[in-house]
Every structure is written in C-alpha cells, then in structure tokens.
Amino acid sequence: MKIAIAQINATVGDLQANTDLAIRNIRRASDEGADLVVFPELTITGYPPKDLLLKGRFIERNKEMLNLILPECDEIACIIGFVDYASVERPVDTYDFSSPYHFSKRVLYNSAAFIRTKKIRGVQHKSKLPNYDVFDERRYFEPAKEWNLFEIASTRFGISICEDIWVDDGPTSKQAEMGADLIISISASPFYTGKLKVRTELLAKRARENQVSILYVNMVGGQDDLVFDGGSCFFNKNGEQIHVCKRFAEDFTVIDGTPKEAVTIKDEPVSEIHDALVLGIRDYVRKNSFTKVVLGLSGGIDSSVVAALAAEAVGPENVTALMMPSRISSKSSVIDAEQFAQNLGIETRLIPISNIYDSYMKTLKKEFTGTSPSVAEENIQARIRGNILMAISNKFGHLLLTTGNKSEMAVGYVTLYGDLAGGLAPLSDVTKMSVYALASYINERAGTGLIPEAIIKKEPSAELRPDQQDSDDLPPYRVLDRILQAYVEENMSSDEIVKLGLDKETVEDVIRRADQSEFKRKQAPIGIKITPKAFGFGRRMPITNNYKP
C-alpha cells in the first residue's frame, strides 16, 4: 500500500482554507499514485480550537467542510481529523454538571474520518483526552467508546489520535490485539526542547511491544503560543524508524512500505529553538494578518536576537527597529545597535527620549517632592519607549515584538506598560543563557558576525540608571536559570533546589520574586512555548498567593 503523508500547516478557525489545503494535497497524492493520504489531528478546524468548539455553527460548518472532501476521494482513500458530534436526549432547561456543554444537547468527539469511494466508511473517536499543561480537551470532548479496524489492499489498520498512542495499554494495544498490521496515528503534538527524543522513543516502543508498524502524522506550524514541529515518521514493527519528514516545515511524501535502513534524527536543542521561534513568529504574523513588525533595539543581546529571528521569519525589509537612547544610554549601545541593524539589513529610526523624560519629570515634580529617586523614575524611561513603540505599531499597523527573556519575566525584571508592551514576546520562554546560545548559533549559521561580538560580550544592563548592570539586582544568570528551571519546569521546592548545591538565601529570593511577579506575567503579551513548562496557559498560578514553597 502506498501512503501519502500530508504534513500541513492548518490555521485554527479557517475552515475553508484548511479544507482547500487538504483537497490540494489529496489531488497531489492521487496524482502520485497513493492509495491513502493521511492528515494531522483536527485538520479541518485547526488545533487547538478552544472555545470555538462551544459555537454550534462552527461545529456544523466543520462537518460541511468534511463533506466537501468526499468527492475528492474516489480513486484514493483519506484519513483526516475533524470534530464529530452526536445529539443527546436532554431537556433544554436541564443543567448537566457532568458535561462541559451544560445546556447543550450535543456531545463532541475529537475524530478521524476514513473516506473511500466518496463516502465516509468509518469514524474513529479519540479515546484518551489530555488535560494537562496546554491541553484542555476534557472541557470539550467525550472519549471514544470503541476502537475500530479498517482495511486497504489487504492491510488492516487502526487509527489513533495523538494522546491515544502515548498511553500504556491504550487503544494501540487494543487495536493490535484485534489484528491490526498498522497503526496510523494522527497528531497535533506541540514542540518543546527534548520532545523529539521522547516522541521517537515512545513510537519505537509502541511498534516493538505490539509488533505493528506505526505511521505517525503530525501537524506543523505556529498557533498562538504553540509551535507544532511536524517530523511525521514511519516505524516498522521492529521499532526502527525508516522514514521521517521535515521538521518546522510543511512536507509531503509517499511511502510504499519498501524495507529501508533505519534513520536517526538527533536532538539539536539550539537549532530546534531557533527554528521553532522563527516558525512561531512567522505564523503569528501571517495568521493574524500582519505583514511588518516593529521592536525596540537597545544594542543589547535580547533585542538583537529578536530582531535576527524576526528578519528571518518575515524578511528584513519587514522589520523596523527603533533606537530610543536616553542620557543614561551608553554611546557604545547606539553604535552597536546601528552596526547590527546594518548587518541585518533592517530599517532603523533614532528617537531620543531625554526631552520627553524631562517633560515627565517636570510634570511630576510637585508629586515627587520630598522623595528620593527610585525605580519609579527609572521605569518612566521604559514606559516612554513602550509608548513610542505602540504609537508606531498603532499608526502603521506593525506587530510590536517585545524583547524580554524568560529569566527576566520569571523574577519580574521587566516594566509593566513599558518593555512588556507589545503583541508577541518571542523570548518569553527562552532563558538568558539560551539567548546567548541562540546569538552564537545565529552567527554560526550566517557564517559571519551578524550579531557583533561587542553585543554578545557586553555586560547585561537595562540602562535605566547610571552604570547599571543586571548583576546589581539579580544573581548570575547561570545560577538564576538553574533555579528557575528547577522551580518552574521541574516543580521543585526551595529545599529540593538548595540540595542541588545552590545558596539557600538566593534560592528563596528568586522564588519569592517569581511568585510575586505573577501579576506582571498575567498582563504580558503571548509568548512562544519552547520548554516543557512555559509561562502562559500551561502554568496557571494565582496572583493572590500566600503559599511559601
């Protein structure tokens, strides 16, 4: 049997465009002689559709789009993800506390349709509904009540949907026991560093323990804070990976089951992070109908890395960088920023803020009389810059990218309504040490010092007061990042973190700052998830919180 893998980039809510994309791939698969073409999880709606699933017309339209695909599947069969539904008998005024639909008389299923000879020959519902981290499927869907087998060209196969294959003794085992030769797993599995290794080992294990071949078809593309990395693949029953698709890019390929040598794809953390961020920026810009981006360029490493990522994502001609020095800004910062912008080929504008700052201080002179200078005066500079950036964004319709990193976001080393102002925060899940690694990788990839060495070696500073350095207010970033990894990503207590060999006072101070900064993160722009635990939908902490870990 010849199977086409259609690793596509769907857009949540764009039912017609997603369907058109599927139809183009079905026709291509048919032209290339495939017997079956397979698409990712929830191709028609995009993933995750979230509360769009509570809109009745959205669900009906998704089913109508599925019907448009049927005529395309005459000589070729198709497996495609969609939302199935069934009516339930329930008095309209009865509140059902056991259901996410409350007053609804309809239940939903995360589903895969098997289409052949212009008809839906079967539907497989998802059995295991993830409800952790960024997943919230039990809010919307009901689990499958049964598992089915299908057949093409004497090959019996079962269909699993994403989480189904991750569960020990789950649907995959049941379908193998029923006599499946092949398991086709359609998925929308989001990226984080290390996920490739986990996923590859899992699929190999499932193939070996059930003695079945596994075809895994994953979604690709950016969707809000998530990036789907593709990497669709095929494993033989010995657990050997004999085909793998591109990562972080759409791909189309036809496999025919011919025995091949095993292929190995290695985790490359820095290049993965780079590719995920570029794709996340590109798709956030494109799918939200922007064409250009704007950011503040300080001459520091964070803004330089964001600018480089943005230039690759949308093209340097679509990136505008504002340099907004104050009297406190060093001359070298402006020179470094100008040199970098020239290297990158992006547009720059110089807008000094000293006079604006003086006007603020004159206005506030009476209110501040009798007080000592503090962080309040420092943060006015950041808020002036944020105001100017938002004005440019508002006037010209550019998406404003913020430049803060995860280390700063974690401990609140950011200014609310200042450098937090923006529409997308590309580095909000990237620690400071990873930012340095990204800068080196960007230069290595470019084959030149795209980001000047002076920027990379410069002591980090917000430049909001004379001779300021980040180390005046924060532990060394290597220490800070290790504490944050343990606390945020590994969910360790302060005592457990101290046992790693870290200073108790420093650990407690970092945790205190992290907990007290939740209110800032709740008002921060959306970021791009690249670690197992990002700030955002997957980490829901209270703002009012008196728990001491």
C-alpha positions in Angstrom: 0.0 0.0 0.0 1.3 3.5 -0.9 0.5 6.1 1.7 0.9 9.8 1.3 1.8 11.8 4.4 0.4 15.3 4.2 2.1 17.3 7.0 0.3 20.6 6.6 0.1 23.9 8.4 -3.6 24.4 9.3 -5.0 27.6 10.8 -7.4 27.5 13.7 -10.9 28.6 12.6 -10.1 29.0 8.9 -12.3 26.0 7.9 -12.4 26.8 4.2 -8.7 27.4 3.8 -7.9 24.3 5.8 -10.2 22.3 3.6 -8.8 23.8 0.4 -5.3 22.9 1.6 -6.4 19.3 2.3 -8.1 19.0 -1.1 -4.9 20.2 -2.9 -2.9 17.5 -1.1 -5.5 14.8 -1.8 -5.2 15.6 -5.5 -1.4 15.6 -5.4 -1.5 12.2 -3.6 -3.8 10.8 -6.2 -1.6 12.1 -9.0 1.4 10.4 -7.4 -0.4 7.0 -7.2 -1.0 6.8 -3.5 -3.7 4.5 -2.1 -4.2 6.6 1.0 -3.4 10.1 2.2 -3.2 10.9 5.9 -3.6 14.3 7.5 -3.0 15.5 11.1 -5.3 15.7 14.0 -8.2 18.2 13.7 -7.0 19.3 10.3 -10.3 20.9 9.4 -10.7 23.1 12.5 -7.0 23.6 13.3 -5.6 22.8 16.7 -6.4 23.7 19.4 -9.8 25.3 18.5 -10.5 26.0 22.2 -13.9 27.7 22.9 -14.7 27.8 19.2 -15.9 24.3 19.9 -18.7 25.8 22.0 -20.1 27.6 18.9 -22.7 25.4 17.4 -22.4 26.8 13.9 -18.6 26.3 14.0 -19.1 22.6 14.6 -21.7 22.3 11.8 -19.5 24.1 9.3 -16.6 21.8 10.2 -18.9 18.9 9.2 -19.9 20.7 6.0 -16.2 21.1 5.1 -15.7 17.4 5.6 -18.5 16.7 3.1 -16.7 18.9 0.5 -13.7 16.4 0.7 -15.8 13.3 -0.1 -16.0 13.9 -3.9 -12.2 14.1 -4.0 -11.7 10.6 -2.6 -12.8 8.4 -5.4 -9.6 6.6 -6.5 -7.8 7.4 -3.3 -8.7 7.0 0.4 -8.2 9.6 3.0 -7.9 9.9 6.8 -8.5 13.4 8.1 -9.1 15.0 11.6 -12.3 16.8 12.3 -14.9 17.3 15.1 -17.7 14.8 15.1 -20.8 15.2 17.2 -23.9 13.4 18.3 -27.2 14.5 19.7 -28.1 13.6 23.3 -31.5 13.5 24.9 -31.6 16.2 27.5 -34.3 18.6 28.5 -33.3 22.0 27.2 -33.5 23.6 30.7 -31.6 20.9 32.5 -28.2 21.9 33.7 -25.8 18.9 33.4 -22.9 19.3 35.8 -21.1 16.3 34.4 -20.8 17.8 30.9 -18.8 20.7 29.6 -21.7 21.7 27.4 -24.1 22.4 30.2 -27.3 23.2 28.4 -26.2 21.8 25.0 -27.9 18.8 23.5 -24.8 17.8 21.6 -21.6 16.0 22.5 -18.4 16.4 20.7 -15.6 14.0 19.7 -12.1 14.7 18.5 -12.2 12.4 15.5 -10.7 11.0 12.4 -12.8 10.2 9.3 -11.8 7.3 7.0 -13.1 8.3 3.5 -13.1 6.0 0.5 -15.1 5.9 -2.8 -16.6 9.3 -2.0 -18.1 8.1 1.3 -17.2 8.2 5.0 -16.5 4.5 5.6 -15.8 4.9 9.3 -15.0 7.3 12.1 -12.6 6.8 14.9 -13.1 9.0 18.0 -10.2 9.9 20.3 -10.1 7.8 23.4 -7.5 9.5 25.7 -8.2 13.1 26.2 -5.2 15.1 27.6 -5.9 17.6 30.3 -2.5 18.8 31.5 -0.1 21.6 30.6 -1.5 23.3 27.4 -4.1 20.6 26.8 -7.7 21.0 28.0 -9.6 18.5 25.9 -12.0 17.2 28.6 -13.5 20.7 28.6 -14.9 20.0 25.2 -14.8 16.3 24.1 -16.2 13.0 25.1 -13.9 9.9 24.9 -14.3 7.1 22.4 -16.4 4.2 23.4 -15.0 1.7 20.9 -12.0 1.1 18.6 -12.2 0.0 15.0 -10.1 -1.5 12.3 -10.1 -0.5 8.7 -8.6 -2.2 5.6 -7.0 -1.2 2.3 -5.1 -3.5 -0.1 -5.2 -6.4 2.5 -3.6 -4.2 5.1 -5.7 -4.0 8.3 -5.1 -0.8 10.3 -6.3 1.1 13.3 -6.4 4.8 13.7 -5.3 6.5 16.9 -5.4 10.2 17.7 -2.4 11.8 19.4 -2.7 11.0 23.1 -4.1 7.6 22.3 -0.6 6.3 21.4 1.1 7.8 24.4 -0.8 5.7 26.9 0.4 2.3 28.0 -2.0 -0.5 27.3 -4.2 2.0 25.5 -6.0 1.9 22.1 -2.9 1.0 20.2 -2.6 -2.3 22.2 -6.3 -3.0 21.8 -6.1 -2.5 18.0 -3.1 -4.7 17.8 -4.9 -7.4 19.7 -7.8 -7.0 17.2 -5.4 -7.9 14.4 -4.1 -4.6 13.1 -1.0 -4.7 10.9 -0.5 -1.0 11.0 -1.4 1.8 13.4 -2.0 5.3 11.9 -1.6 8.0 14.5 -2.7 11.4 13.5 -1.5 14.1 15.9 -1.1 17.7 16.8 1.8 17.4 19.2 3.4 20.7 20.2 7.1 21.2 20.3 9.4 21.7 23.3 13.1 21.0 23.6 13.7 17.3 24.1 10.2 16.3 22.7 11.7 14.7 19.6 13.7 12.2 21.7 10.7 11.4 23.9 8.3 11.0 20.9 10.7 8.9 18.9 11.4 6.5 21.8 7.7 6.2 22.5 6.8 5.3 18.9 9.6 2.8 18.7 8.5 1.2 21.9 4.8 1.0 20.8 5.8 -0.6 17.5 8.0 -3.2 19.2 5.7 -4.2 22.0 2.7 -4.6 19.7 4.6 -5.9 16.7 2.8 -3.4 14.4 4.1 -0.8 12.0 3.3 2.8 13.0 2.6 5.8 10.7 2.7 9.0 12.7 1.4 12.2 11.0 2.0 15.4 13.0 0.8 18.9 12.4 3.3 21.7 11.7 3.0 25.4 12.2 2.6 28.1 14.8 -0.7 28.6 16.7 -0.6 31.4 19.3 1.9 30.2 21.9 2.3 26.8 20.4 4.6 25.5 17.7 3.9 22.1 16.0 7.2 20.8 14.7 6.0 18.2 12.2 8.5 15.4 12.0 6.0 12.9 10.8 7.5 9.4 10.5 7.1 5.7 9.9 8.3 2.8 12.2 8.4 -0.8 11.2 7.3 -3.5 13.7 10.9 -3.8 15.0 10.7 -0.3 16.2 13.1 1.0 13.5 12.4 4.5 12.1 12.6 4.1 8.4 11.2 7.4 7.2 11.0 10.9 8.7 9.5 14.1 7.3 10.9 17.7 7.7 10.6 19.5 11.0 9.3 23.0 11.3 8.1 23.0 7.7 5.3 21.6 5.6 6.1 18.3 3.9 4.5 15.8 1.5 5.9 12.4 0.8 4.7 9.0 -0.4 5.9 5.8 1.3 5.3 2.3 0.0 6.4 0.0 2.8 9.6 -1.0 0.9 12.2 -2.2 3.5 14.7 0.6 4.2 17.6 1.2 6.5 16.7 2.9 9.8 17.2 6.6 10.0 18.2 8.6 13.1 17.3 12.2 13.8 19.2 13.8 16.7 18.0 16.4 19.1 19.8 19.7 18.4 18.5 21.9 21.1 19.7 25.3 20.0 18.9 24.9 16.3 15.5 23.5 17.3 14.8 26.5 19.5 15.8 28.8 16.6 13.6 27.0 14.1 10.6 26.9 16.5 10.9 30.6 17.2 11.2 31.6 13.6 8.2 29.5 12.7 6.2 30.8 15.7 6.9 34.4 14.7 6.2 33.9 11.0 2.9 32.2 11.6 1.7 34.6 14.3 2.4 37.5 11.9 0.9 35.8 8.9 -2.1 34.2 10.5 -3.1 37.4 12.3 -2.9 39.4 9.0 0.2 41.4 9.8 3.0 42.0 7.3 5.5 44.0 9.3 6.9 44.0 12.8 8.5 46.7 15.0 10.7 46.4 18.0 13.0 48.5 20.2 16.7 47.9 19.5 18.8 48.8 22.5 22.2 47.4 21.5 21.8 44.5 23.9 21.7 40.8 23.2 18.0 40.2 23.7 16.7 42.8 21.3 19.4 41.8 18.8 18.3 38.1 18.9 14.7 39.1 18.5 15.5 41.3 15.5 17.5 38.5 13.9 14.7 36.0 14.4 12.1 38.4 13.1 14.2 39.2 10.0 14.4 35.5 9.1 10.7 35.0 9.9 9.3 37.8 7.8 12.2 39.2 5.9 14.5 42.1 6.9 12.5 44.5 4.7 9.5 44.0 7.0 11.4 44.7 10.3 11.6 48.2 11.8 13.8 48.8 14.8 13.5 51.9 17.0 16.6 53.1 18.8 15.5 55.3 21.8 18.5 56.4 23.8 18.4 58.5 26.9 21.2 60.4 28.6 21.9 57.2 30.5 22.3 55.1 27.4 26.0 54.4 26.6 27.3 55.6 23.2 28.5 52.1 22.6 24.9 50.8 22.8 23.8 53.1 20.0 26.9 52.3 17.9 26.4 48.6 18.4 22.7 48.7 17.6 23.4 50.7 14.4 26.1 48.3 13.3 23.9 45.3 13.9 20.9 46.8 12.1 23.2 47.5 9.1 24.5 43.9 9.2 20.9 42.6 9.3 19.6 45.0 6.6 16.6 46.3 8.7 15.2 49.8 8.8 16.1 51.8 11.9 14.8 55.0 13.3 16.5 57.1 16.0 14.2 58.7 18.5 16.0 60.1 21.6 13.8 60.2 24.7 15.7 62.6 27.0 13.4 65.6 26.3 10.3 63.5 26.8 11.7 62.2 30.1 12.5 65.8 31.2 8.9 66.7 30.5 7.6 63.8 32.6 9.8 64.8 35.5 8.7 68.4 35.3 5.1 67.3 35.3 5.7 65.0 38.3 8.0 67.4 40.2 5.3 68.5 42.7 4.1 65.0 43.3 7.6 63.6 43.8 8.8 66.4 46.1 10.3 65.1 49.3 11.0 61.7 47.9 14.3 60.0 46.9 14.9 58.8 43.3 13.8 55.2 42.9 12.7 52.6 40.4 9.7 54.8 39.7 11.8 57.3 37.8 13.8 54.6 36.1 10.7 52.9 34.8 9.4 56.1 33.3 12.1 55.6 30.6 10.9 52.1 29.8 7.3 53.4 29.6 8.2 56.2 27.3 9.8 53.7 25.0 6.8 51.4 25.2 4.5 54.4 24.4 6.5 55.3 21.3 6.7 51.7 20.1 2.9 51.3 20.5 2.4 54.6 18.7 4.3 53.3 15.7 2.5 50.0 15.9 -0.8 51.7 16.0 -0.1 54.2 13.3 1.3 51.8 10.7 -0.3 48.5 11.7 3.0 46.8 12.6 3.1 44.0 15.2 5.2 45.1 18.2 7.6 42.4 19.4 8.8 42.6 23.0 12.3 41.5 23.7 12.3 40.3 27.3 13.5 36.8 28.1 12.2 34.1 30.4 14.8 34.8 33.2 13.6 38.4 33.4 9.9 37.5 33.1 10.2 35.0 35.9 11.5 37.4 38.5 9.7 40.5 37.3 12.8 42.2 36.0 10.5 43.9 33.4 8.5 47.1 33.4 4.7 46.8 33.3 3.4 49.0 30.4 7.0 49.6 29.4 9.1 46.8 27.9 6.1 44.5 28.4 4.0 46.4 26.0 3.6 44.5 22.7 1.7 41.9 20.8 4.2 38.9 20.8 7.0 38.1 23.2 9.3 35.7 21.2 11.8 35.1 24.0 9.4 34.8 27.0 10.2 31.1 27.2 13.9 31.4 26.4 16.3 31.8 29.4 19.1 34.3 29.3 21.7 31.6 28.8 19.7 30.2 25.9 19.6 33.7 24.4 23.4 33.7 24.4 23.4 30.3 22.8 21.0 31.5 20.1 23.1 34.5 19.4 26.1 32.3 18.8 24.1 29.9 16.6 22.7 32.8 14.5 26.2 34.0 13.8 27.4 30.4 13.1 24.5 29.9 10.7 25.2 33.2 9.0 28.8 32.4 8.6 29.7 35.9 9.9 29.4 38.1 12.9 25.8 39.1 12.2 25.4 40.0 15.8 28.6 41.9 16.7 30.9 40.4 19.3 30.6 43.6 21.3 26.9 42.9 21.9 27.4 39.3 22.9 30.2 40.1 25.3 28.6 43.2 26.8 27.6 43.1 30.4 23.8 42.9 30.5 22.1 46.1 31.6 18.7 47.7 31.4 20.4 51.1 31.3 17.8 52.8 33.4 20.3 54.4 35.8 24.0 55.3 35.5 26.4 52.4 35.4 23.6 49.9 36.0 24.2 46.2 35.5 21.8 43.3 35.7 24.1 41.7 38.3 23.3 44.6 40.7 19.8 43.3 41.0 20.0 39.6 40.0 22.1 36.5 40.7 24.5 35.5 37.8 22.3 34.2 35.0 23.8 30.7 35.1 22.6 30.5 38.7 19.3 32.2 38.1 18.4 30.0 35.2 19.2 26.8 37.1 17.0 27.9 40.0 14.2 28.8 37.6 14.4 25.5 35.7 14.1 23.6 38.9 11.3 25.7 40.2 9.2 26.4 37.1 9.9 23.4 34.8 10.7 20.7 37.4 8.3 22.0 40.1 10.8 21.5 42.9 10.5 23.1 46.3 13.1 25.5 47.7 14.6 22.8 50.0 14.9 20.5 47.0 16.6 23.2 45.0 19.0 24.0 47.8 20.1 20.4 47.8 21.3 20.8 44.3 24.2 22.9 45.8 22.6 26.3 45.5 22.7 29.1 48.1 19.6 29.0 50.3 19.2 32.7 50.5 19.5 33.1 46.8 17.0 30.3 46.1 14.4 31.8 48.4 14.9 35.3 47.0 14.4 34.0 43.4 11.3 32.0 44.3 9.8 35.0 46.2 10.4 37.3 43.2 8.9 34.7 40.8 5.8 34.2 42.9 5.3 38.0 43.4 5.6 38.7 39.7 2.6 36.7 38.6 0.6 39.8 38.1 3.1 41.1 35.6 3.1 37.9 33.6 -0.7 37.9 33.5 -0.5 41.2 31.6 2.4 40.3 29.4 1.9 39.5 25.7 1.6 36.0 24.5 4.9 34.1 24.0 6.2 31.1 22.2 6.5 27.8 24.1 9.8 26.1 23.7 10.3 24.4 27.1 8.3 21.7 28.9 6.8 24.4 31.1 6.3 27.9 29.8 4.6 30.8 31.5 1.1 31.0 30.0 -1.8 28.7 29.5 0.1 25.6 30.7 1.1 27.2 34.1 -1.9 28.6 35.8 -0.9 30.2 39.1 -2.9 32.5 41.3 -1.9 36.2 41.6 -3.1 36.4 45.1 -1.0 33.7 46.6 0.4 33.4 50.2 1.8 29.9 49.8 5.5 29.7 50.7 7.2 26.8 48.9 
